[in-house]
Amino acid sequence: MTENWWAQKVRITCESKHGICEHNVGDTYVFEHVQVYIKGLCSGIQDPARPYAAYCAIGQPSWESDDSSIYRIHCISKKGTVWRLEKIPDE
């Protein structure tokens, strides 16, 4: 588990788009810490992503069979977007 996980940055990237949305595939934002509000990222993904950003920050393995260090989640719209969350390595 990551020590000082609250200071761990997590990247969120749009991987797919299934309907009308202000975001596009490739849009990328950073949670500077898990409780920060990200300007430009809609609440339809920002709020649901927050617990998964925390899981990434602490290093909790995900359900993803191809890479358990990332999480893929869908926004709240049934025809919305799928986002990838991953811990940003310490610099």
C-alpha positions, 0 to 999 in steps of 0.5 A: 500500500502506498504511504501518504496515499492522499498525496498520490496523483491519479490520472483519469483518461477517456478511453471510449465514447458511446453517445453525446458527451462534452468529453472526447476519447483521449481527454486526460485530467489529474486528481492532484489528490483524491478529494480535489475538484478537477476543473473541466471534468464533468460531475457525471464522471468526477464524483463516481471516479473519486473512490476508484481514484483513492483505490488507485492511490493506495495501490488496491488491485482492480478487477481488470484482467489485463492490468490490475493496477488500473480501473476502468469505469463508466460515467453515469450516463448509459450512453456515455464514456468509459474512463481509465484511472491509473496512479501516476508514478512518483517523480 
